[in-house]
């Protein structure tokens, strides 16, 4: 597959896959998600790759769901079609990142919003630059019950997740680290180097042992209810697409709504 919306860079035992739509703030279109799925499968099947870094080219990691792409291609979808499409692309893509059998590191700079935050949070570790910020404003901006995958309480704790989602406000990298969502915060000009160094350290471990260790850790979370919780929320999220609140907000214009929430958090 020839990539137009992501980059795929092999760096010894590490592969760095980046959102590559900087002119669109790396918004996650259907084409980008399809290419990301292909890259995951390619890296999974390459025995030389031991660690995957997931980042973004340009100023931002990702501004989230590509709403322009969604309006252009899916505005006419029935509720049934929306459910099936989001199950495969948003939920499915996120879970394929989470279940990727090799260690993954999110390399985050600038904006990491909504769908972008969902993607980053499905990685095993997260390294953020000092200028990174995080937000899931969709309950305020779109009248939907957060993004498709409610990973928030699992990575920042229930109390902070409620504050984060109920207010829709953004938090900076230092605060995200304090809350437990980010592993390391580094200067912007050190982000790629630091993340690659961390990835190479992880890559030194025997690959089969690392594979089994990651599977055991993921199973621990699943025994605690992670997978069932995520699947239950997805159904609830899709329901909110059919509410009067959501339809009224869409009618007022998604762009205006998103801009209002952004301005309120500045």
Backbone torsions as a table, in degrees:
resi	resn	phi	psi	omega
1	UNK	NA	131.4	175.1
2	UNK	-89.1	126.7	-174.3
3	UNK	-93.2	132.8	176.5
4	UNK	-114.9	-19.3	-173.2
5	UNK	-118.3	-6.3	173.9
6	UNK	-135.0	167.2	170.8
7	UNK	-117.2	153.5	-177.5
8	UNK	-136.1	108.7	-172.8
9	UNK	-124.3	117.3	178.3
10	UNK	-89.9	124.8	-178.2
11	UNK	-125.3	75.3	-175.1
12	UNK	67.0	-122.9	-179.3
13	UNK	-81.9	3.9	-176.7
14	UNK	-116.3	140.7	169.6
15	UNK	-116.9	133.9	177.1
16	UNK	-110.4	115.7	179.4
17	UNK	-109.0	124.1	-175.7
18	UNK	-123.4	138.7	162.4
19	UNK	-53.5	134.7	-176.1
20	UNK	-134.5	55.2	172.6
21	UNK	-128.4	58.8	-173.5
22	UNK	-60.1	-29.8	179.0
23	UNK	-67.9	-20.5	177.3
24	UNK	-109.9	24.2	-178.1
25	UNK	53.3	31.0	178.6
26	UNK	56.8	35.3	174.3
27	UNK	-61.2	144.4	-171.4
28	UNK	-91.9	93.4	176.5
29	UNK	-80.2	170.3	176.4
30	UNK	-61.0	-39.9	-179.4
31	UNK	-64.2	-40.7	178.8
32	UNK	-63.4	-44.9	-179.5
33	UNK	-64.2	-37.3	176.8
34	UNK	-63.4	-42.4	179.0
35	UNK	-67.5	-37.3	177.3
36	UNK	-62.9	-41.8	176.3
37	UNK	-60.0	-42.0	178.9
38	UNK	-64.1	-41.2	179.9
39	UNK	-64.7	-38.7	177.9
40	UNK	-62.0	-44.7	-179.4
41	UNK	-65.8	-40.3	179.3
42	UNK	-63.0	-45.6	-179.5
43	UNK	-69.4	-36.3	178.9
44	UNK	-61.5	-38.3	-175.6
45	UNK	-89.7	0.4	178.2
46	UNK	-94.5	109.8	-176.4
47	UNK	-66.3	-16.2	179.9
48	UNK	-81.4	-18.8	-178.7
49	UNK	-88.1	127.3	-179.0
50	UNK	-115.7	-21.6	-179.0
51	UNK	-142.7	143.0	177.6
52	UNK	-116.7	128.8	171.2
53	UNK	-102.3	133.5	178.1
54	UNK	-117.2	114.4	-175.8
55	UNK	-133.7	-160.4	-179.4
56	UNK	-146.2	137.6	176.9
57	UNK	-79.4	145.5	175.1
58	UNK	89.2	-152.9	-171.5
59	UNK	-73.2	-32.4	-171.2
60	UNK	-124.7	149.6	170.9
61	UNK	-66.0	-59.2	175.3
62	UNK	-169.9	134.5	176.3
63	UNK	-81.7	0.0	174.2
64	UNK	107.3	-157.8	-179.9
65	UNK	-55.4	139.6	175.6
66	UNK	-82.1	95.5	-176.1
67	UNK	-70.0	-32.1	178.2
68	UNK	-64.9	-45.6	176.9
69	UNK	-61.1	-41.0	-179.8
70	UNK	-63.3	-43.5	179.5
71	UNK	-65.5	-40.0	-176.2
72	UNK	-69.4	-33.8	-171.4
73	UNK	-110.2	-20.3	-172.1
74	UNK	-130.6	8.6	-178.2
75	UNK	-61.5	-26.9	-177.7
76	UNK	-90.8	1.4	-174.8
77	UNK	-65.6	144.3	171.2
78	UNK	-77.0	164.8	175.1
79	UNK	-55.3	-37.4	179.0
80	UNK	-64.3	-42.1	180.0
81	UNK	-67.7	-38.7	177.1
82	UNK	-60.7	-45.7	-179.4
83	UNK	-58.2	-49.6	-176.3
84	UNK	-67.5	-39.5	-179.3
85	UNK	-66.2	-48.1	-178.3
86	UNK	-68.8	-32.3	176.9
87	UNK	-61.8	-40.5	-178.8
88	UNK	-78.4	-43.8	-171.0
89	UNK	-90.9	-56.2	-176.7
90	UNK	-77.5	-58.2	177.9
91	UNK	-64.2	-48.2	-176.5
92	UNK	-61.4	-46.3	179.7
93	UNK	-61.8	-44.7	-179.6
94	UNK	-60.6	-43.6	-178.9
95	UNK	-70.5	-30.3	176.0
96	UNK	-68.2	-32.6	173.0
97	UNK	-67.5	-46.9	-178.5
98	UNK	-61.9	-38.7	-177.0
99	UNK	-90.4	2.6	177.3
100	UNK	-55.0	129.4	-168.2
101	UNK	-75.4	-6.5	179.5
102	UNK	-112.9	155.9	-179.6
103	UNK	-58.1	143.2	-179.6
104	UNK	-127.5	144.4	178.2
105	UNK	-130.2	125.5	172.4
106	UNK	-82.9	129.4	179.5
107	UNK	-111.8	104.0	-164.6
108	UNK	-117.9	129.4	170.6
109	UNK	-134.0	156.2	177.5
110	UNK	60.0	-140.4	-175.8
111	UNK	-74.8	135.2	172.4
112	UNK	-136.5	89.8	-165.1
113	UNK	-120.5	139.8	170.3
114	UNK	47.8	-110.8	-178.8
115	UNK	-60.2	-32.1	175.9
116	UNK	-67.0	-40.8	177.1
117	UNK	-64.8	-38.7	178.3
118	UNK	-60.7	-44.5	179.6
119	UNK	-64.5	-47.9	-178.7
120	UNK	-61.3	-40.0	-176.7
121	UNK	-71.1	-14.6	177.1
122	UNK	-82.3	-9.2	175.4
123	UNK	-76.1	159.9	-177.7
124	UNK	-70.2	-39.4	-178.8
125	UNK	-130.6	160.3	176.3
126	UNK	-137.3	128.0	172.5
127	UNK	-114.1	129.6	-177.2
128	UNK	-124.0	145.9	172.4
129	UNK	-80.2	162.8	-176.7
130	UNK	-63.1	-23.4	-179.5
131	UNK	-90.8	2.4	-178.7
132	UNK	-71.8	146.7	172.1
133	UNK	-142.8	155.8	-170.0
134	UNK	-130.4	141.3	-178.2
135	UNK	-158.7	142.5	168.9
136	UNK	-132.6	84.6	-173.3
137	UNK	-93.6	13.5	-164.8
138	UNK	-69.7	-23.3	176.6
139	UNK	-67.2	-33.8	177.5
140	UNK	-82.0	-38.8	-171.0
141	UNK	-89.3	-28.2	-174.8
142	UNK	-127.8	-3.0	-178.6
143	UNK	65.4	30.0	177.2
144	UNK	-113.4	153.2	-175.4
145	UNK	-81.4	77.7	-178.0
146	UNK	62.4	-171.2	178.1
147	UNK	-78.6	179.3	-171.6
148	UNK	-65.7	-30.6	-177.0
149	UNK	-116.1	111.0	-176.0
150	UNK	-86.9	74.6	-179.9
151	UNK	-88.1	-12.6	-170.9
152	UNK	-49.9	-52.8	-177.8
153	UNK	-64.6	-20.7	179.8
154	UNK	-79.3	-21.3	-176.4
155	UNK	-113.1	-12.1	179.4
156	UNK	-133.3	-0.4	-178.3
157	UNK	87.7	153.7	-172.8
158	UNK	-65.6	-45.0	-176.6
159	UNK	-62.4	-47.8	-178.9
160	UNK	-68.7	-36.5	178.4
161	UNK	-61.2	-41.8	178.8
162	UNK	-63.9	-44.7	178.2
163	UNK	-61.2	-46.5	-178.5
164	UNK	-59.1	-46.7	-176.1
165	UNK	-80.5	-39.0	-178.2
166	UNK	-65.5	-37.3	-178.5
167	UNK	-86.5	-29.2	-175.5
168	UNK	71.9	9.1	-177.7
169	UNK	-80.9	158.8	-179.4
170	UNK	-94.5	154.6	176.7
171	UNK	-124.5	152.2	179.1
172	UNK	-85.4	175.8	-175.9
173	UNK	-63.9	-42.1	-178.4
174	UNK	-62.9	-41.8	178.5
175	UNK	-67.3	-39.6	178.3
176	UNK	-62.6	-35.1	175.8
177	UNK	-69.3	-41.8	178.4
178	UNK	-60.6	-35.8	-179.5
179	UNK	-78.3	-11.9	177.0
180	UNK	99.4	2.0	-177.6
181	UNK	-82.9	-30.6	-176.9
182	UNK	-111.0	137.3	178.8
183	UNK	-81.3	-44.4	-175.8
184	UNK	-140.7	144.3	172.0
185	UNK	-119.3	127.5	-174.7
186	UNK	-134.7	160.9	174.5
187	UNK	-58.6	150.3	-176.4
188	UNK	-57.3	-40.5	-176.1
189	UNK	-76.2	-3.7	177.2
190	UNK	-108.8	-0.7	-170.8
191	UNK	-60.7	-51.7	-177.0
192	UNK	-64.5	-44.0	-178.7
193	UNK	-63.6	-46.8	-178.5
194	UNK	-63.0	-45.3	-178.3
195	UNK	-64.3	-41.3	179.0
196	UNK	-65.8	-38.4	177.9
197	UNK	-63.7	-41.9	176.3
198	UNK	-62.3	-43.5	179.8
199	UNK	-62.6	-42.4	-180.0
200	UNK	-65.9	-35.0	176.0
201	UNK	-63.0	-44.7	178.4
202	UNK	-63.4	-38.1	-177.4
203	UNK	-65.7	-15.0	178.4
204	UNK	-70.0	-20.7	-177.3
205	UNK	-72.9	151.0	175.7
206	UNK	-58.1	130.8	-170.8
207	UNK	-65.2	-38.0	-179.0
208	UNK	-68.6	-43.6	177.6
209	UNK	-60.3	-40.7	178.4
210	UNK	-65.3	-41.9	177.9
211	UNK	-58.2	-46.3	-178.4
212	UNK	-68.9	-38.8	178.1
213	UNK	-61.5	-46.6	179.6
214	UNK	-62.4	-41.1	179.2
215	UNK	-62.0	-40.2	178.6
216	UNK	-65.2	-40.9	178.7
217	UNK	-65.1	-42.9	177.3
218	UNK	-64.8	-37.7	177.4
219	UNK	-65.3	-35.2	176.5
220	UNK	-58.7	-46.3	177.8
221	UNK	-64.7	-38.3	179.3
222	UNK	-66.4	-38.0	176.3
223	UNK	-63.3	-33.0	177.0
224	UNK	-76.8	-8.8	174.9
225	UNK	112.9	6.7	-174.9
226	UNK	-55.2	-56.0	-173.5
227	UNK	-64.5	-44.6	178.8
228	UNK	-62.9	-39.2	179.1
229	UNK	-63.3	-45.7	179.9
230	UNK	-62.5	-44.2	-179.0
231	UNK	-66.1	-39.2	178.8
232	UNK	-64.7	-41.5	179.7
233	UNK	-65.1	-37.9	-179.0
234	UNK	-55.7	-45.5	178.9
235	UNK	-61.3	-40.9	178.7
236	UNK	-66.1	-41.0	178.9
237	UNK	-59.1	-47.5	-177.8
238	UNK	-64.1	-34.1	176.0
239	UNK	-56.2	-40.3	-176.0
240	UNK	-67.8	-14.8	172.8
241	UNK	-65.1	-24.2	-175.2
242	UNK	-95.9	0.4	-176.7
243	UNK	-77.0	157.5	175.7
244	UNK	-62.1	-40.4	179.2
245	UNK	-54.9	-49.7	-178.0
246	UNK	-63.0	-46.4	-178.1
247	UNK	-63.2	-36.8	178.2
248	UNK	-67.3	-38.8	179.7
249	UNK	-68.0	-38.4	176.5
250	UNK	-63.8	-41.4	-179.7
251	UNK	-62.5	-33.1	178.7
252	UNK	-75.1	-14.5	177.3
253	UNK	108.2	115.8	-178.3
254	UNK	-62.7	-40.1	-176.6
255	UNK	-63.8	-43.1	179.8
256	UNK	-65.1	-39.6	-179.6
257	UNK	-65.3	-44.5	180.0
258	UNK	-63.9	-40.1	-179.6
259	UNK	-64.2	-38.5	-179.8
260	UNK	-64.1	-43.4	179.7
261	UNK	-66.7	-40.2	179.1
262	UNK	-61.1	-44.2	-178.9
263	UNK	-66.2	-35.3	-178.5
264	UNK	-69.7	-21.0	-177.8
265	UNK	-96.0	-3.2	-179.2
266	UNK	-80.5	NA	NA
